[in-house]
Amino acid sequence: MNNQELTSVIPPYQIFKKLIGQTINIEDTDGNAIELKIDEVISGSAHSENYESFTTRLKDSLPNRIPQGCYTFSHPTIGKQWLFCSATSSTQYEIVINREVETQ
């Protein structure tokens, strides 16, 4: 993975929400890549005006292809992001983001 290729800021909740139904590319450190569908984006209980807390749920057509860990997620809208992903079932995965809202 080349860190210079990564997008510097993870996009906000509303951007991820617009990607529901689209596919996102996931690549491991060895360059193996697959595409998953963004199934839903759910705000967490801590989500507020000053703090983002949300889960992006992903769906695969084949079981058990992604072990828990960090991967490069890429999509034209969000660029390339190095994110932690964990399985919630044999074909479903999630990315959880909790952070203060950046002010400009």
C-alpha positions, 0 to 999 in steps of 0.5 A: 500500500502506498500511503501517498495514494490515500485520501487525507480525510475520511468523507462524512456520514452524508457522503457514505449515505449517498453510496448505498446500493453502489459497489466499493473496491476493497484491496489487501496489502498484497494487492488482492481486490474484490468488490462489495456492495454498500448495503446500508449506512446507519448513524450510531447513538453518539451521532450529533452535530459535532460528532460522527458515529456511523456504521457502513454495512457491506454485502458480498455475494460469496461467503468468508472472503474478508478476514477482519483487518485493515484494507484500502477501500476505494470508490470515485466519491470517497477516494482511497481510504485505509479502514478497519473492517470486520465480519458480521456474518459470512457475507456481511461486513461493517466499517465503524467510524467515530470521530469529531466533526472537522470544522473549517 
